[in-house]
């Protein structure tokens, strides 16, 4: 009989995910068999319990650390009160004065209590794991998961449109880190988080995504006050024992939530775009999401989600823009340019390449184009056509891959292509760090006897230094040098000196973006005979370019 009761007790606790809710029912099962008049579970905040005077002789108290079930015991007391330590679970079992439990009954009751504590330990551990999964470890604020969970509840309740969503990034936090060091900077972040929480109402939320990136859902009527807080929040840091005021400002993107919200993740996604735009505008402490921003986000998400399938389905097509010798009007080469045939229309690189570069997808596309070009050159040779050198672009974001040059060489070998038919093109760098990557890459290509070209020459970091330092075969002068409506003597002097220096270093020069006869005349005067641009041809499909290969002379 007693074992059946214990088995039923265990079953009740096991049939639910919430041990606390099941506890009352489980212990009610024990009460008749053990003549129990009252059971009090002290599961959370320790407090003093008093036995009902004159009604109770036996008090059963369980005290044990739920994280470590060591030293657990039942203590039989005849006291009027007992105070328990913080972090303990206490179970008080009261029976009438005339109750005399046998040793077996006491042992069975002890077993039941210990079983309950095991279930409580599991329940509390699951709570802790769940909380950790939704909490940022440093500040204790909700992380992205916790924030999305809160936003989801607000969407389900229909209350979400009463809020604005914020994504904000702290300004100049690197400087704070240098002033105070890593440990104290973490303390400053925690103090900042507490300052934000003091502003936050119970139905609002502040989240911490890590680093110096935060999110929030704040009632719309409190927008002005919250933005004022983000523009200047005072906390403090401690250095050399001295308490020093620290003023923290943030750049914020704000999404005024409306009917266009389709999923809770957009509360972060849309406001983060506005924050990125605000960061690029040095005098804008915050920006609200606009329709144009939302459209851009949606389009970029389309590109990200569809890229892999597009590559697998050969939706990317290679076009060839001719390079021409202006003295002989002869086709001398081409640049391979990708177009994405997406949902029945062509998408141009200016739209999809920046998205791919931000997500480190560009190397997949660039290798794909390289493969297509080498395969095509092989077909031209096999068909008896006389190929011209084709340049293939590789993004600066590709260059961190140490194997890239080896991959390029392997593709040329796969199709048995003479290296004279291939040139690798990279865009001039804007930073010293990227210059180092380009230098290493071009040195590897040079060692493999693969020609290289610097695109957009004259727009990046230390252009003249490139002529001196990089083992480059060709420079492509950026179209901005010839874009003026009226070309002047100053334009001519600048171009002439660049071209003369390049030629003295045995570097070929080509100018891109050539569209007008006066540009051709200027370039011929300064010694640049090789051009690329709409004056001769737009980028051509494979079929159109093959026709050009058959007759390489342009009509005068």
N, C-alpha and C positions, 0 to 999 in steps of 0.2 A: 504493500500500500504506500509506504513512505517513498520507495524507489519510483513508483508511478507518479507520485506528486513531483518528485525532483525532475523526472523526465519531462513532465508537462511544463514545469517551470522553465526548463532549458528551451523547450520548443517555443514558448511564448516569446522569450527573448530573441530567439533565432529567426522568427518569422517576420521581423520588421527591421528596417534600416535605422530606426530611431529607438535606441535602448531606453532613453529617458521616458518616452511616451509609453513604452511597454512595461516599464518598471512597476507602475501602480497595479496593473492587471496581474503581473507575475507574483508580486508579494501578497496581493489579495488572495491568491490561490493557497498560499502558505498559512494564512491567518487562522482558518478554522481548525486545521490539524494541530497547530501549535498553541492554540488558545491565545493568539496575539491580539491585543486590543488596538495597538497603533504602531505604524512604522513610519519613521521620518527619515527621508533621504536628504542629506546635506551635500549637494553636488557642486555647488558653485562657490559662493562667498561664505567663508567660515563665520559662525556666529554662536553665541551662547544659547544652549538649549536647556530648558528647565523641565524636570519630571513633574507630572501632575501630583501634587502632595496627597499622600494617604491612599493613592490608588495603585501605585506601582511599586513592586519590590525589586524586580529584576530589570536591569537596563543593559542591553547588548550594544556595544559600541565597536565599530570597525574603523580603524585608522590605518591607512596605507598609501604609499606613493603610487599613483596610477601609472607612472612611467616606469616604475621598478617595483615589482610586487614582492619585495623582500621584507621580511619581518612582519608580515601580515598576521594579525591574531584577533581573536575575540576576547574582550576583557569584560568580565562580569562585575558590575559596580552596584553600589547602593548609595550613590551620591545624588544630590539634588540638582547639580549642574556640572557641565564640562565645556571647556573652550578648546577648539581644535586649531591646529596650525594651518597657515595659508598653503594652498596647493594640495590639501588632503580631501578625500571623500569620506564622509562619516555616515554611518547607518545606525539609527537608534531603533531598537525593537523593544516595545513595551508590552508587558503581560500583567494580568491581575495578580494581586498579592498571593492568592492561593495556588498559583501555578508553580509546579515543580517539574522542570524539564529533566528528563533522564540524560545520561551521558550520550546515548545514541541520538536522542533528539537534538541535543546541543551540537553534536558532530554533523548531523544532517543540516541543521540551520547554518552552521559554519560553512558547509559545502555550498549551500545555496547562495550565501553572501559572496563567497569567493568566485563562484561562477558568474554572478552578477558583475563583480568587479572586473573580471576578464572581458566581459562584453562591453563594460563601460570604457575600459582601456582601448579596445578596438574602435569604439565609437568616437572617442576623443582623438585618437590617432588619425582617423579618417577626416575628422573636422580640421585637424592641424594641417594635413596634407592638402585638403581642399583650399584652406585659407592661404597656404604658402603658394599654391598654384595661381592664385588671383591677387597676390600682393607683391609689391616691389620690395626687395629685401632691405634696401638701404633706408628708405623713408617710412616703410610700413603703409604707404598709400597704395590704392589699387593699381595694379599694372594694367596692360592693355586688355588682358582677359577679364579682370575685375571691372574695368571701365565698360567694356562691351556688354558684360552681364548686366550691369546697372542700366545701360542704355536700352538693352533688350526689354527689361521689365518696364521701363518708361514707355516704350513703343507698344507693348502689349496692353498697358493700362490706358493708352491713348493720350498720355500726358506729355509726350516728348516735344510737341510743338510749342509748349510753354517755355522751352529752354533755348539758349544759344550754346553752341558747341565751340570750344576753344582748343587750339593747338598752339602752345607757346614754347619758345626757346630762349634760354637765358643769355643775355648779352655779356660778352667779356669775361666768361667764367674761367677761361684759361689763365687770365691775369690773376684772378682770385686764387687759383690753384698754385700759381708761382709765388704769390705773397705768403700763403699760409701752409702750403704743403698738402699732401694727399689726405692725411688723417683729419686735419682740422677742416679741410674743404668738405669732407663728408659730413662733419658736424654742422657746417654752415648750411649744407643742403637740407639736413634734417630740420634745422631751425626755420629755414624758408618754408619747408613743407608744413610745419606747425602753424606758421603765420597764415598760410593759405587756408588751412583747416579752420582757423579761428574766424575767417570770413565766411566760410561755407555753412549754409543751412543744412538741416537734417535731410531735406529732400534734394540736395545738390551733391555733386561729387567732384573731387580733384583727383586726378590720376597721374602717376609718374611712370613714364615709359623707359626710364633709365637715362644715365648721363644728365644732360641739362634740358631734356625734353619732357614737357608736361601736357596734360589734357584736362579739360573741365567741361561739365555741364552745369550752367548757372542760369537761374531764372532770368527771363528777358528784361524784366523791369529793373534788374540789378546790373545791367550791362555796363553803364557808365562807371559805377563804383568799382566793378571788378577790373575794368580796363585801367582805371586810375591806380589800383593796387599793383597791377602788373607793370605799370610804368615806373613805379618806385616802391619797393618794399624794404624796410629797414630791419636787419638782423644784426648779428655781431660775430666776430671771429676772435679767437684768443691766440696771441703771439707773444712769446717771451713772458707769459703770465699776465699780459695786459689785454683787457677787453676792448676791442677796436670795432667801431661801427662799420657795418658793411651794407651798402645800398645796392639792391639787386633790381635790374630792369629786364624786361622780357619783350621780345618781338612776338606778336600774336597774329594768328589767322582766326577769323570768327565766321562761323556758319550760322546764319539766322535760320533755324530749322523750319522747314515748311513741308507742304504735301509731296514734294519731289523726293523726300527721304524714303528709300526703298528697303534699306537694311541698316542695322545698327553700326556696322563698320564704316558707313559713310560719315558718321559723326566725327571720326578721326580723319578719314581720307580727304574730305572736302576742306576742312579747316586747315589741314597740313599743307595743302596746295597754296592757300592764301598766305600762310605763314612763310612759305618758301619765297613767294613773290615779295612779301613785305621785307624779308631779309635781303633781297637783291636791291631793294630801294632804301638807301641808307637813312633817309629822313622819314621813313614810315614806321612808327612803332606798332601799328596794327592795320590790318586790312580785312574787310568783309568779303566773303565769297560772292563772286558775281556769276551771272549766267554763263558768261564766256569762260570763266575758270572751270565751272562745272562741266561744260561741254568739252573742254580740253581734257579734263580728268577722265571723262567717259571714253574719249577717243584714245587716250594713252592706255587705258585699261584694256580696250579692245586690241590694241597692237600687242601688248604684253601677252594677253591670253591666246592670241591667234598665231603668234610668231612661229612656235615650234611646228604646229600643223602646217603652216604656210610653207615652211622649209621642207618638210617631209613630202608635201604634195606638189613640189616644184612650182609654187605660185610666184617665186621670184624669178624675174627674167633679166638677162644681161643685155644691155644696150651698149653700143660702141660709138663714142664721139671721135671723129677723125682729128688727127693732127696733120697740119699741112705746111709745106715749105712754100713761103709766099713768093720766092724768086722764080720757082719753077711751077707753082700751083700743083704740086704733086703730093699725094697721100703718103705720109712717112710713118704714121703710127696711129694709135687710138688709145683712148681711156675707156676702161670697162666701168659702166655705171649700172647699178641695180634699180629695177622697178618692181613693185609688188602689185601683181594683178589680184586684187582683193575684192571679192563680191562684185565682179563684173566691171571693175574700173581700176585704173592704175593709180597707185599711191607712190608719191615721189620721196626720195631719200630725206629731203629736208623735214618731212613729217615723221618718218619712222626711225631714222638713224639716231637722233638724240635720245629717244626712248630706249632703244636697244643698248646704247652706250651706257646709260645710267644703270641699267640692269645687268651689265656685263654679258649681254647676248650678242654683241656686235661681232665677236670673233667667229661665232657660228656662221653668220652671214658672209663674212669676208673670206673664210675658208671655202664656203660654198661657191662664191663667185670665182675664186682662184681655180677651183676644180672645173667649173663650167668653161672658163677661158682656155685652160690647157686642153680640155677635151675638144673644144671648138677648133683650136689651132691644129690639133692632130687631124681633125676631119678635113680642114682646109688643105693641109699637106697631102693627105690621102686622095683628095679630089683633084689635085694638080694645081691648086691656087697658090699664089705666092704671098705668104702672110707678111704682115708688118708687125713690129713690136707693139705689144699691148701692155698698158700699165694697169695694175690692180691696186685699189686703195685698201689700206689697213688702218683701222682706228687706233688712236693713241692708247685707248683703253685695252687694246689687244697686247700691247708690248710688254706687259708684266708677265706674260707667259714665256718662260725661258725656252720653250720648245718650238716657238712660232717659226723661226727661221728654218729649223729642221723639217717642220711640216711643209713649208713652202717648197723646199728642195725636193722632198719626197713626192710631192704632187707632180712636179716637172718630170721627175724620173719615171713616175707611173705611166705618163703619156709619151715618154721618150721625146720631150720637147727640147730643142736647142735653147740654151739660156739667153741667147741673143733676142729671142722673141718675147721675153718677159721682163717687165720692170715693176718694182714694188714701190708704191707711192704712200708716203705718210705726210700728215699735215704738220706744218711748223708748230712747234710747241709754244705754250704761253707761260710756262714756268721752268725754273732751273731744274726741279726734280724730274719733270718729264723729259727735259733735254738729256738727262743721264740715261733714261730708258731708250730714247731714240738713238743715242750714240752707240750704246751696246748692241742694239738691233742692227743698225746699219753696218757696224763693224763685222758682225756675223755674216750678213749678206755679202759684204765685200770679200770676206774670206772664202765664200762659196762661189764667187764670180757672178753674183746676181746683181743686176743694175738696180739702182734706187733713185727715187725722185722726192724732192721736198715740195709739197703742194702749198699754195697760198703764201709763197715766199714774200716776206716783207711785212707780215702782220703779227708775228710772234715775238719770242724772246731772243734778243740779240741776233738779228738776221745776219749781220756781217760776220759774227762769230761762227755761224753755221758754215759759211764759205771757207773759213779758216780751219775749223775743227772736224767737220763731218766728212766721211769718205763717200760723198754723194755723187751720183753720175749726172743728175739733172736738177735744175731748179725751175719751178713753174711760178712765174711772177704773177702775183695776185692782180685780179682785174681792177682793183681800186686804183692802181697806178695809171690806168688809162680811161677811167670812168668819167672824168670831167667832160662837161658838154663842150668846152673849148679847151683844147690841149695847148699848153703854154711852153715857153722856153725852159721854165723850171722843171716841168714834167720831163722834158727831153734830157736835161742835164742829169737828173736823178737816175733815169733809166740807163743812160749811156754809161755812167760810172759803175752801176751794178753789173751790167752786161760785160763791160771790159774786164772788171775784176774776175768775174766767173770764168770768162774765156781764158784769161791768163792762168787760172788754176785748172784748166782743162775740164771745166764743167759746162755741160750743154745748157742752153737757156731756151725756155718756151714760155710764151705769154698766153694766159687763158682769158676767156671772156671777151674775145675780139669780135666786134659786131659791125664796125663802120670802116669805110675806106680811109678816113683820116687817121684812124688808129693803125691801120696797116702801114700807111705812109710814114708815120712817126716811128714805128718799130723798125722799119727797114732803114731809116736814117740812123738809128742808134745801134744797128747791128744785130737785131733779133729777127731772124727770118722764119722761125718756127712758131706757129700759132695754133690755138684751138679756140673755136667759138662759132657762133651762129653765122658769122660772115660767110663761112664755107659750109658748115653743116650743123644741124642739131644732133643730139644723140640718136643713132639709127638702130633699128631692130636688126637682128642677126641676118635676116634675109636681105634687108636694104644694104647692110654693110658688105655683104658678100658681092653684091653688084658693084660696089665701089672698088673692091679688091680686083675685079676683073678689068677695070679701067681706072687707073689711079690718077689720071690727069684731069684736073678740074678745067672746065672751059673758061677762057679769059673773059 
